[in-house]
């Protein structure tokens, strides 16, 4: 089984709840996990598997807890060609910046050579008041592609 690092970008805690839930499911399935709510590039494995769960704040902005991580990625430009990742975005589709933060992170990781496993999941919290439910359904497919 794999070790999966879950990285959250969260303003009000929704992405953290989703990441904690997915972590439990992955561990029940035999994977080892670590949930990181304040990611620091120097403390992360640059290969293996990341699962990023990020909400969108304000007008399409990254949550404060993940802004420094994005800045590190942009400044250091690490080689992430040994990294596979999944991306889960939380947002409200009534805004034209729906899941913009997750899309930005997805694009940045891909530009650095990381390979996304499966499709990005964009959860519309206006349609899914319990975002753990669609995330759990998505995880069943995602983990089989590792």
DSSP file (Angstrom, degrees, kcal/mol; ACC not computed):
  #  RESIDUE AA STRUCTURE BP1 BP2  ACC     N-H-->O    O-->H-N    N-H-->O    O-->H-N    TCO  KAPPA ALPHA  PHI   PSI    X-CA   Y-CA   Z-CA
    1    1 A X              0   0    0      0, 0.0     2,-0.2     0, 0.0    30,-0.1   0.000 360.0 360.0 360.0 165.7    0.0    0.0    0.0
    2    2 A X        -     0   0    0     46,-0.0    30,-2.1     2,-0.0     2,-0.5  -0.550 360.0-126.0 -99.0 158.3    1.0    3.6   -0.4
    3    3 A X  E     -a   32   0A   0     28,-0.2    46,-0.7    -2,-0.2     2,-0.5  -0.925  31.8-165.2 -97.6 129.7    1.9    6.5    1.9
    4    4 A X  E     -ab  33  49A   0     28,-2.9    30,-1.6    -2,-0.5     2,-0.6  -0.972  11.7-153.1-123.1 125.1   -0.4    9.5    1.0
    5    5 A X  E     -ab  34  50A   0     44,-2.6    46,-2.7    -2,-0.5     2,-0.6  -0.866  12.2-155.7 -96.0 118.3    0.3   13.0    2.2
    6    6 A X  E     -ab  35  51A   0     28,-3.2    30,-3.4    -2,-0.6     2,-0.4  -0.857   8.7-167.2 -98.0 124.9   -3.0   15.0    2.4
    7    7 A X  E     -ab  36  52A   0     44,-2.0    46,-2.9    -2,-0.6     2,-0.4  -0.936   6.5-155.7-114.5 129.8   -2.4   18.8    2.1
    8    8 A X  E     - b   0  53A   0     28,-2.4     2,-0.4    -2,-0.4    31,-0.4  -0.826  19.0-169.8-112.0 147.7   -5.3   21.2    3.0
    9    9 A X  E     + b   0  54A   0     44,-2.3    46,-2.8    -2,-0.4     2,-0.4  -0.953  34.2 157.6-124.7 108.6   -6.1   24.7    2.0
   10   10 A X        +     0   0    0     -2,-0.4    55,-0.5    27,-0.2    -2,-0.0  -0.993  33.6 176.5-143.8 139.3   -8.9   25.8    4.2
   11   11 A X  S    S+     0   0    0     -2,-0.4    -1,-0.1    52,-0.1    46,-0.0   0.798  94.6  19.0-102.8 -48.8  -10.5   29.0    5.5
   12   12 A X  S    S-     0   0    0      0, 0.0    -2,-0.0     0, 0.0     0, 0.0   0.374 113.1 -98.6-107.6   2.3  -13.5   27.7    7.6
   13   13 A X  S  > S+     0   0    0      3,-0.0     4,-2.3     4,-0.0     5,-0.2   0.307  89.3 116.9 102.6  -9.3  -12.4   24.1    8.1
   14   14 A X  H  > S+     0   0    0      1,-0.2     4,-2.2     2,-0.2     5,-0.2   0.917  79.4  46.7 -60.0 -45.2  -14.4   22.4    5.3
   15   15 A X  H  > S+     0   0    0      1,-0.2     4,-2.6     2,-0.2    -1,-0.2   0.864 111.0  53.6 -66.4 -34.7  -11.4   21.2    3.4
   16   16 A X  H  > S+     0   0    0      2,-0.2     4,-2.7     1,-0.2    -1,-0.2   0.913 108.1  49.8 -65.2 -41.2   -9.8   20.0    6.6
   17   17 A X  H  X S+     0   0    0     -4,-2.3     4,-2.2     2,-0.2    -2,-0.2   0.918 112.0  48.1 -62.2 -42.8  -12.9   17.9    7.4
   18   18 A X  H  X S+     0   0    0     -4,-2.2     4,-2.7     2,-0.2     5,-0.2   0.937 112.5  48.4 -63.5 -46.1  -12.9   16.4    4.0
   19   19 A X  H  X S+     0   0    0     -4,-2.6     4,-2.6     1,-0.2    -2,-0.2   0.908 110.7  50.6 -61.9 -42.5   -9.1   15.6    4.2
   20   20 A X  H  X S+     0   0    0     -4,-2.7     4,-2.1     2,-0.2    -1,-0.2   0.913 112.0  48.1 -61.3 -41.8   -9.6   14.0    7.6
   21   21 A X  H  X S+     0   0    0     -4,-2.2     4,-2.1     2,-0.2    -2,-0.2   0.930 112.9  46.9 -64.8 -45.6  -12.4   11.8    6.3
   22   22 A X  H  X S+     0   0    0     -4,-2.7     4,-2.6     1,-0.2    -2,-0.2   0.877 109.5  55.5 -65.2 -36.5  -10.5   10.7    3.2
   23   23 A X  H  X S+     0   0    0     -4,-2.6     4,-2.6    -5,-0.2    -1,-0.2   0.928 107.3  49.1 -60.1 -46.0   -7.5   10.0    5.4
   24   24 A X  H  X S+     0   0    0     -4,-2.1     4,-2.4     1,-0.2    -2,-0.2   0.915 111.9  48.8 -60.1 -43.7   -9.6    7.7    7.6
   25   25 A X  H  X S+     0   0    0     -4,-2.1     4,-1.1     2,-0.2    -2,-0.2   0.906 111.6  49.1 -64.3 -41.4  -10.9    5.9    4.5
   26   26 A X  H  <>S+     0   0    0     -4,-2.6     5,-2.4     1,-0.2     3,-0.3   0.908 111.8  48.4 -64.6 -41.5   -7.5    5.5    3.0
   27   27 A X  H ><5S+     0   0    0     -4,-2.6     3,-1.8     1,-0.2    -2,-0.2   0.886 106.8  56.0 -66.7 -37.6   -6.1    4.1    6.3
   28   28 A X  H 3<5S+     0   0    0     -4,-2.4    -1,-0.2     1,-0.3    -2,-0.2   0.791 106.4  53.3 -60.2 -26.6   -9.1    1.7    6.6
   29   29 A X  T 3<5S-     0   0    0     -4,-1.1    -1,-0.3    -3,-0.3    -2,-0.2   0.378 129.6 -96.6 -91.3   3.0   -8.0    0.5    3.1
   30   30 A X  T < 5S+     0   0    0     -3,-1.8    -3,-0.2     1,-0.3     2,-0.2   0.421  82.9 125.9 100.5  -1.3   -4.4   -0.2    4.3
   31   31 A X      < -     0   0    0     -5,-2.4     2,-0.4    -6,-0.1    -1,-0.3  -0.516  56.0-129.3 -83.2 156.8   -2.7    3.0    3.2
   32   32 A X  E     -a    3   0A   0    -30,-2.1   -28,-2.9    -2,-0.2     2,-0.3  -0.871  33.0-175.0-101.7 144.6   -0.7    5.2    5.6
   33   33 A X  E     -a    4   0A   0     -2,-0.4     2,-0.3   -30,-0.2   -28,-0.2  -0.913  23.2-163.5-137.6 161.5   -1.5    8.9    5.6
   34   34 A X  E     -a    5   0A   0    -30,-1.6   -28,-3.2    -2,-0.3     2,-0.5  -0.955  14.5-149.6-143.3 128.1   -0.5   12.2    7.0
   35   35 A X  E     -a    6   0A   0     -2,-0.3     2,-0.5   -30,-0.2   -28,-0.2  -0.876  13.4-168.6-100.1 126.5   -2.8   15.3    7.0
   36   36 A X  E     +a    7   0A   0    -30,-3.4   -28,-2.4    -2,-0.5     3,-0.3  -0.964  15.6 177.1-120.4 119.6   -0.9   18.6    6.8
   37   37 A X  S    S+     0   0    0     -2,-0.5   -27,-0.2     1,-0.2     2,-0.2   0.533  83.6  39.6 -98.3  -8.8   -2.8   21.8    7.4
   38   38 A X  S    S-     0   0    0    -29,-0.1    -1,-0.2    28,-0.1    28,-0.1  -0.661  86.7-157.3-136.1  77.6    0.2   24.2    7.1
   39   39 A X        -     0   0    0    -31,-0.4     2,-0.4    -3,-0.3     3,-0.1  -0.310  11.7-172.9 -66.3 136.4    2.2   22.7    4.3
   40   40 A X    >   -     0   0    0      1,-0.1     3,-2.4    29,-0.0     4,-0.3  -0.987  20.6-144.3-128.5 118.5    5.9   23.6    4.1
   41   41 A X  G >  S+     0   0    0     -2,-0.4     3,-1.4     1,-0.3    -1,-0.1   0.820  98.2  60.7 -53.6 -35.8    7.7   22.4    1.0
   42   42 A X  G 3  S+     0   0    0      1,-0.3    -1,-0.3    -3,-0.1    -3,-0.0   0.666 106.8  47.0 -68.7 -14.5   10.9   21.7    2.9
   43   43 A X  G <  S+     0   0    0     -3,-2.4     2,-0.3     2,-0.1    -1,-0.3   0.325  97.2  88.9-107.6   6.6    9.0   19.1    5.0
   44   44 A X  S <  S-     0   0    0     -3,-1.4     2,-0.3    -4,-0.3    -5,-0.0  -0.794  80.4-112.6-108.2 146.6    7.2   17.3    2.2
   45   45 A X        -     0   0    0     -2,-0.3   -40,-0.1     1,-0.1    -2,-0.1  -0.594  20.1-150.9 -70.1 135.1    8.3   14.3    0.2
   46   46 A X  S    S+     0   0    0     -2,-0.3    36,-0.5    37,-0.0     2,-0.3   0.276  79.0  43.5 -93.7  11.4    8.8   15.4   -3.4
   47   47 A X  S    S+     0   0    0     34,-0.1     2,-0.4     2,-0.1    36,-0.3  -0.881  90.7  46.1-140.3 175.5    7.8   12.0   -4.7
   48   48 A X  E    S- c   0  83A   0     34,-2.0    36,-2.8    -2,-0.3     2,-0.4  -0.774  98.7 -27.3  93.3-136.0    5.1    9.5   -3.9
   49   49 A X  E     -bc   4  84A   0    -46,-0.7   -44,-2.6    -2,-0.4     2,-0.4  -0.976  46.7-179.0-132.3 129.0    1.5   10.6   -3.5
   50   50 A X  E     -bc   5  85A   0     34,-2.2    36,-1.8    -2,-0.4     2,-0.5  -0.943   9.4-163.3-116.6 145.2   -0.1   13.8   -2.4
   51   51 A X  E     -bc   6  86A   0    -46,-2.7   -44,-2.0    -2,-0.4     2,-0.5  -0.957  14.2-161.3-125.6 111.2   -3.8   14.4   -2.1
   52   52 A X  E     -bc   7  87A   0     34,-2.7    36,-2.9    -2,-0.5     2,-0.5  -0.811   9.1-173.6 -99.2 128.6   -4.6   18.1   -2.0
   53   53 A X  E     +bc   8  88A   0    -46,-2.9   -44,-2.3    -2,-0.5     2,-0.4  -0.973  17.5 169.1-122.0 114.0   -8.0   19.3   -0.7
   54   54 A X  E     -bc   9  89A   0     34,-2.8    36,-2.0    -2,-0.5    48,-0.3  -0.983  23.3-155.5-137.6 129.9   -8.5   23.0   -1.1
   55   55 A X  E     - c   0  90A   0    -46,-2.8     8,-0.5    -2,-0.4     2,-0.4  -0.507  26.7-117.4 -88.8 167.1  -11.4   25.4   -0.8
   56   56 A X  E     -F   62   0B   0     34,-1.3     2,-0.4    -2,-0.2     6,-0.2  -0.913  27.6-157.2-108.4 136.1  -11.6   28.7   -2.6
   57   57 A X  E  >  -F   61   0B   0      4,-3.1     4,-3.0    -2,-0.4     3,-0.1  -0.862  49.8 -28.8-114.9 144.3  -11.7   31.9   -0.6
   58   58 A X  T  4 S-     0   0    0     -2,-0.4     2,-1.0     1,-0.2    39,-0.1  -0.239 128.0  -3.8  58.5-131.5  -13.0   35.4   -1.5
   59   59 A X  T  4 S-     0   0    0      1,-0.1    -1,-0.2    37,-0.0    -2,-0.0  -0.418 131.9 -53.0 -95.2  57.6  -12.8   36.1   -5.2
   60   60 A X  T  4 S+     0   0    0     -2,-1.0    -2,-0.2     1,-0.2     2,-0.2   0.700  97.4 147.3  86.1  20.9  -11.1   32.9   -6.2
   61   61 A X  E  <  -F   57   0B   0     -4,-3.0    -4,-3.1     1,-0.1    40,-0.3  -0.486  52.3-104.9 -92.9 158.9   -8.2   33.2   -3.8
   62   62 A X  E     -F   56   0B   0     -6,-0.2    -6,-0.1    -2,-0.2    -1,-0.1  -0.519  44.9-102.0 -71.3 144.2   -6.1   30.6   -2.0
   63   63 A X    >>  -     0   0    0     -8,-0.5     3,-1.7    -2,-0.2     4,-1.0  -0.363  33.9-110.8 -63.0 152.2   -6.9   30.2    1.7
   64   64 A X  H 3> S+     0   0    0      1,-0.3     4,-0.6     2,-0.2     3,-0.4   0.821 113.5  61.1 -56.0 -35.2   -4.4   31.8    4.0
   65   65 A X  H 34 S+     0   0    0    -55,-0.5   -26,-0.3     1,-0.2    -1,-0.3   0.664 111.5  37.7 -72.9 -13.0   -3.0   28.5    5.3
   66   66 A X  H <> S+     0   0    0     -3,-1.7     4,-2.2   -28,-0.1    -1,-0.2   0.499  91.2  88.3-113.6  -5.9   -1.9   27.4    1.8
   67   67 A X  H  X S+     0   0    0     -4,-1.0     4,-2.4    -3,-0.4     5,-0.2   0.916  88.3  51.1 -58.4 -45.3   -0.6   30.7    0.4
   68   68 A X  H  X S+     0   0    0     -4,-0.6     4,-2.1     1,-0.2    -1,-0.2   0.884 109.1  52.1 -61.8 -35.4    2.9   30.3    1.7
   69   69 A X  H  > S+     0   0    0      2,-0.2     4,-2.4     1,-0.2    -1,-0.2   0.928 109.8  48.0 -64.5 -45.6    3.1   26.8    0.2
   70   70 A X  H  X S+     0   0    0     -4,-2.2     4,-2.4     1,-0.2    -2,-0.2   0.902 110.3  52.7 -61.7 -40.6    2.0   28.1   -3.2
   71   71 A X  H  X S+     0   0    0     -4,-2.4     4,-2.5     1,-0.2     5,-0.2   0.893 108.4  50.7 -62.4 -39.5    4.7   30.9   -2.9
   72   72 A X  H  X S+     0   0    0     -4,-2.1     4,-3.0     2,-0.2     5,-0.4   0.923 109.9  50.0 -63.5 -44.2    7.3   28.2   -2.1
   73   73 A X  H  X S+     0   0    0     -4,-2.4     4,-1.8     1,-0.2     5,-0.2   0.929 114.2  44.8 -59.7 -44.9    6.3   26.2   -5.2
   74   74 A X  H  < S+     0   0    0     -4,-2.4    -2,-0.2     1,-0.2    -1,-0.2   0.882 119.1  41.3 -68.6 -38.7    6.5   29.3   -7.4
   75   75 A X  H  < S+     0   0    0     -4,-2.5    -2,-0.2    -5,-0.2    -1,-0.2   0.903 123.1  35.5 -76.9 -42.2    9.8   30.5   -6.0
   76   76 A X  H  < S-     0   0    0     -4,-3.0    -3,-0.2    -5,-0.2    -2,-0.2   0.733  81.8-157.1 -88.7 -23.4   11.7   27.2   -5.7
   77   77 A X     <  -     0   0    0     -4,-1.8    -3,-0.1    -5,-0.4    -4,-0.1   0.915  20.8-162.5  47.2  55.4   10.3   25.5   -8.8
   78   78 A X        -     0   0    0     -5,-0.2     2,-0.8     1,-0.1    -1,-0.1  -0.285  24.8-107.3 -68.0 153.7   11.1   22.0   -7.5
   79   79 A X        +     0   0    0      1,-0.1     3,-0.3    34,-0.1    34,-0.2  -0.733  41.2 172.8 -79.5 110.4   11.2   19.0   -9.8
   80   80 A X    >   +     0   0    0     32,-2.9     3,-2.1    -2,-0.8    35,-0.3   0.035  37.1 120.6-107.2  25.3    8.0   17.1   -8.9
   81   81 A X  T 3  S+     0   0    0      1,-0.3    -1,-0.2    31,-0.2    32,-0.1   0.680  74.0  55.4 -66.8 -15.6    8.3   14.5  -11.7
   82   82 A X  T 3  S+     0   0    0    -36,-0.5   -34,-2.0    -3,-0.3     2,-0.4   0.290  93.2  95.6 -94.5   9.9    8.4   11.7   -9.1
   83   83 A X  E <   -c   48   0A   0     -3,-2.1    32,-2.7   -36,-0.3     2,-0.4  -0.849  51.5-168.3-109.5 135.3    5.1   12.9   -7.6
   84   84 A X  E     -cd  49 115A   0    -36,-2.8   -34,-2.2    -2,-0.4     2,-0.3  -0.951  20.5-179.4-113.4 140.1    1.6   11.7   -8.3
   85   85 A X  E     -cd  50 116A   0     30,-2.2    32,-3.4    -2,-0.4     2,-0.3  -0.955  24.8-149.8-141.9 157.9   -1.3   13.7   -6.9
   86   86 A X  E     -c   51   0A   0    -36,-1.8   -34,-2.7    -2,-0.3     2,-0.4  -0.908  18.0-150.0-119.5 154.0   -5.0   14.0   -6.6
   87   87 A X  E     -c   52   0A   0     -2,-0.3    34,-2.6    32,-0.3     2,-0.5  -0.986  13.2-178.3-133.6 126.4   -6.9   17.3   -6.3
   88   88 A X  E     -ce  53 121A   0    -36,-2.9   -34,-2.8    -2,-0.4     2,-0.4  -0.989  11.3-167.3-122.5 122.6  -10.2   18.0   -4.6
   89   89 A X  E     -ce  54 122A   0     32,-3.7    34,-3.4    -2,-0.5     2,-0.4  -0.866   6.5-158.8-110.1 144.1  -11.6   21.5   -4.7
   90   90 A X  E     +ce  55 123A   0    -36,-2.0   -34,-1.3    -2,-0.4     2,-0.3  -0.977  33.2 124.5-119.3 134.8  -14.5   23.0   -2.7
   91   91 A X  E     - e   0 124A   0     32,-2.3    34,-3.0    -2,-0.4     2,-0.5  -0.954  57.0 -94.0-168.2-175.4  -16.4   26.0   -3.9
   92   92 A X    >   -     0   0    0     -2,-0.3     3,-1.9    32,-0.2     5,-0.2  -0.976  22.3-150.1-121.5 117.9  -19.7   27.5   -4.7
   93   93 A X  T 3  S+     0   0    0     -2,-0.5     5,-0.1     1,-0.3    -1,-0.1   0.560  89.3  77.8 -69.8  -6.7  -20.8   27.3   -8.4
   94   94 A X  T 3  S+     0   0    0      3,-0.1     2,-0.4     2,-0.0    -1,-0.3   0.602  87.4  73.4 -75.8  -7.9  -22.8   30.6   -8.1
   95   95 A X  S X  S-     0   0    0     -3,-1.9     3,-1.2     1,-0.1   -36,-0.0  -0.833  82.5-135.6-103.0 143.1  -19.4   32.4   -8.3
   96   96 A X  T 3  S+     0   0    0     -2,-0.4    -1,-0.1     1,-0.3    -3,-0.1   0.568 105.5  63.7 -73.9  -5.1  -17.5   32.6  -11.5
   97   97 A X  T >  S+     0   0    0     -5,-0.2     3,-2.4   -39,-0.1     4,-0.3  -0.025  75.6 165.9-102.2  28.0  -14.4   31.7   -9.5
   98   98 A X  T <  S-     0   0    0     -3,-1.2    -7,-0.1     1,-0.3    -5,-0.1  -0.233  74.4 -15.1 -50.9 119.3  -15.8   28.3   -8.6
   99   99 A X  T 3> S+     0   0    0     -9,-0.2     4,-1.9    24,-0.1    -1,-0.3   0.744  88.9 148.9  56.6  29.1  -12.9   26.1   -7.3
  100  100 A X  H <>  +     0   0    0     -3,-2.4     4,-2.3     1,-0.2     5,-0.2   0.858  65.3  55.8 -62.0 -36.5  -10.4   28.5   -8.6
  101  101 A X  H  > S+     0   0    0     -4,-0.3     4,-2.4   -40,-0.3    -1,-0.2   0.930 108.7  46.3 -64.3 -44.9   -7.9   27.8   -5.8
  102  102 A X  H  > S+     0   0    0    -48,-0.3     4,-2.6     1,-0.2    -1,-0.2   0.879 111.6  52.6 -64.1 -37.3   -7.8   24.1   -6.5
  103  103 A X  H  X S+     0   0    0     -4,-1.9     4,-2.4     2,-0.2    -1,-0.2   0.898 109.1  49.7 -65.0 -40.2   -7.5   24.8  -10.2
  104  104 A X  H  X S+     0   0    0     -4,-2.3     4,-2.5     2,-0.2    -2,-0.2   0.928 113.3  45.4 -63.7 -45.5   -4.5   27.1   -9.6
  105  105 A X  H  X S+     0   0    0     -4,-2.4     4,-2.8     2,-0.2     5,-0.3   0.912 111.8  52.6 -64.2 -42.1   -2.8   24.4   -7.4
  106  106 A X  H  X S+     0   0    0     -4,-2.6     4,-2.2     1,-0.2    -2,-0.2   0.933 112.0  45.7 -57.4 -48.3   -3.5   21.7  -10.0
  107  107 A X  H  X S+     0   0    0     -4,-2.4     4,-2.4     2,-0.2    -2,-0.2   0.908 112.7  50.3 -63.3 -43.4   -1.9   23.8  -12.7
  108  108 A X  H  X S+     0   0    0     -4,-2.5     4,-1.3     2,-0.2    -2,-0.2   0.928 111.3  47.4 -63.9 -45.8    1.1   24.7  -10.6
  109  109 A X  H  <>S+     0   0    0     -4,-2.8     5,-2.1     1,-0.2     3,-0.4   0.916 112.8  49.6 -62.1 -42.5    1.8   21.1   -9.6
  110  110 A X  H ><5S+     0   0    0     -4,-2.2     3,-1.8    -5,-0.3    -1,-0.2   0.898 106.7  55.1 -63.6 -40.5    1.5   20.0  -13.2
  111  111 A X  H 3<5S+     0   0    0     -4,-2.4    -1,-0.2     1,-0.3    -2,-0.2   0.792 105.2  54.6 -62.6 -27.1    3.8   22.7  -14.4
  112  112 A X  T 3<5S-     0   0    0     -4,-1.3   -32,-2.9    -3,-0.4    -1,-0.3   0.355 128.1 -97.6 -89.8   6.1    6.4   21.4  -12.0
  113  113 A X  T < 5S+     0   0    0     -3,-1.8    -3,-0.2     1,-0.3    -2,-0.1   0.341  74.7 142.7 100.7  -6.5    6.2   17.9  -13.4
  114  114 A X      < -     0   0    0     -5,-2.1     2,-0.6    -6,-0.2    -1,-0.3  -0.359  46.0-132.0 -67.1 149.5    3.8   16.2  -11.0
  115  115 A X  E     -d   84   0A   0    -32,-2.7   -30,-2.2   -35,-0.3     2,-0.3  -0.909  12.0-137.4-109.6 118.9    1.3   13.8  -12.5
  116  116 A X  E     -d   85   0A   0     -2,-0.6     2,-0.6   -32,-0.2   -30,-0.2  -0.584  13.4-143.2 -75.7 132.7   -2.4   14.1  -11.6
  117  117 A X        -     0   0    0    -32,-3.4   -30,-0.3    -2,-0.3    29,-0.1  -0.862  63.7 -23.6 -94.8 121.9   -4.0   10.8  -11.0
  118  118 A X  S    S-     0   0    0     -2,-0.6     2,-0.2    27,-0.1   -33,-0.1  -0.131 102.9 -39.0  72.3-172.3   -7.6   10.7  -12.2
  119  119 A X        -     0   0    0      1,-0.1   -32,-0.3   -33,-0.0     2,-0.2  -0.548  62.4-104.7 -86.0 151.8   -9.8   13.8  -12.7
  120  120 A X        -     0   0    0     -2,-0.2     2,-0.6   -34,-0.1   -32,-0.2  -0.568  33.7-135.0 -70.2 139.5   -9.9   16.8  -10.3
  121  121 A X  E     -e   88   0A   0    -34,-2.6   -32,-3.7    -2,-0.2     2,-0.6  -0.894  17.5-168.2-100.1 121.2  -13.0   16.7   -8.2
  122  122 A X  E     -e   89   0A   0     -2,-0.6     2,-0.5   -34,-0.2   -32,-0.2  -0.941   9.5-159.0-108.5 111.7  -14.7   20.1   -7.9
  123  123 A X  E     -e   90   0A   0    -34,-3.4   -32,-2.3    -2,-0.6     2,-0.9  -0.806   8.4-148.3 -96.7 124.3  -17.4   19.9   -5.1
  124  124 A X  E >>  -e   91   0A   0     -2,-0.5     4,-2.0   -34,-0.2     3,-1.5  -0.810   7.4-164.8 -90.2 105.1  -20.2   22.5   -5.2
  125  125 A X  T 34 S+     0   0    0    -34,-3.0   -33,-0.2    -2,-0.9    -1,-0.2   0.678  86.2  64.3 -69.7 -15.5  -21.0   23.1   -1.6
  126  126 A X  T 34 S+     0   0    0    -35,-0.4    -1,-0.3     1,-0.2     3,-0.2   0.745 114.3  32.9 -75.1 -21.7  -24.2   24.7   -2.5
  127  127 A X  T <4 S+     0   0    0     -3,-1.5     2,-0.4     1,-0.2    -2,-0.2   0.660 126.6  41.5-101.1 -24.0  -25.4   21.4   -3.9
  128  128 A X     <  +     0   0    0     -4,-2.0    -1,-0.2     1,-0.1     3,-0.2  -0.779  59.8 178.5-127.7  85.2  -23.5   19.1   -1.5
  129  129 A X  S    S+     0   0    0     -2,-0.4     2,-0.6     1,-0.3    -1,-0.1   0.719  84.8  51.4 -63.6 -18.7  -23.8   20.5    2.1
  130  130 A X  S >> S-     0   0    0      1,-0.1     3,-1.9    -3,-0.1     4,-0.5  -0.812  72.7-177.4-114.1  87.4  -21.8   17.5    3.3
  131  131 A X  H 3> S+     0   0    0     -2,-0.6     4,-1.7     1,-0.3     5,-0.2   0.671  73.0  75.0 -65.0 -15.3  -18.8   17.6    0.9
  132  132 A X  H 3> S+     0   0    0      1,-0.2     4,-2.4     2,-0.2    -1,-0.3   0.829  88.1  63.0 -62.6 -29.4  -17.4   14.5    2.5
  133  133 A X  H <> S+     0   0    0     -3,-1.9     4,-1.9     2,-0.2    -1,-0.2   0.968 107.7  36.6 -65.1 -55.5  -20.1   12.5    0.5
  134  134 A X  H  X S+     0   0    0     -4,-0.5     4,-2.4     1,-0.2    -1,-0.2   0.862 116.9  55.6 -65.8 -30.7  -19.0   13.3   -3.0
  135  135 A X  H  X S+     0   0    0     -4,-1.7     4,-2.4     2,-0.2    -1,-0.2   0.906 106.5  50.1 -64.9 -40.2  -15.3   13.2   -1.9
  136  136 A X  H  X S+     0   0    0     -4,-2.4     4,-1.3     2,-0.2    -2,-0.2   0.917 110.7  49.1 -63.8 -43.1  -15.8    9.7   -0.6
  137  137 A X  H  X S+     0   0    0     -4,-1.9     4,-0.7     1,-0.2     3,-0.3   0.919 112.9  47.7 -61.7 -43.6  -17.4    8.5   -3.9
  138  138 A X  H >X S+     0   0    0     -4,-2.4     4,-2.4     1,-0.2     3,-0.7   0.881 105.0  60.3 -63.7 -39.4  -14.5   10.1   -5.9
  139  139 A X  H 3X S+     0   0    0     -4,-2.4     4,-2.7     1,-0.2     5,-0.3   0.831  93.5  64.7 -60.6 -33.7  -11.9    8.5   -3.6
  140  140 A X  H 3X S+     0   0    0     -4,-1.3     4,-0.5    -3,-0.3    -1,-0.2   0.890 111.7  35.6 -59.3 -39.1  -13.2    5.0   -4.5
  141  141 A X  H <X S+     0   0    0     -4,-0.7     4,-0.5    -3,-0.7     3,-0.4   0.899 116.3  54.4 -77.6 -43.1  -12.1    5.5   -8.1
  142  142 A X  H >< S+     0   0    0     -4,-2.4     3,-1.8     1,-0.2     4,-0.3   0.921 104.7  51.3 -59.9 -48.1   -9.0    7.6   -7.3
  143  143 A X  H >< S+     0   0    0     -4,-2.7     3,-0.9     1,-0.3    -1,-0.2   0.784 103.5  59.8 -66.2 -25.0   -7.3    5.1   -4.9
  144  144 A X  H 3< S+     0   0    0     -4,-0.5    -1,-0.3    -3,-0.4    -2,-0.2   0.646 101.0  56.5 -75.1 -12.9   -7.7    2.3   -7.5
  145  145 A X  T <<        0   0    0     -3,-1.8    -1,-0.2    -4,-0.5    -2,-0.2   0.449 360.0 360.0 -95.6  -1.9   -5.6    4.3   -9.9
  146  146 A X    <         0   0    0     -3,-0.9    -1,-0.2    -4,-0.3    -2,-0.1   0.517 360.0 360.0 -67.9 360.0   -2.6    4.7   -7.6
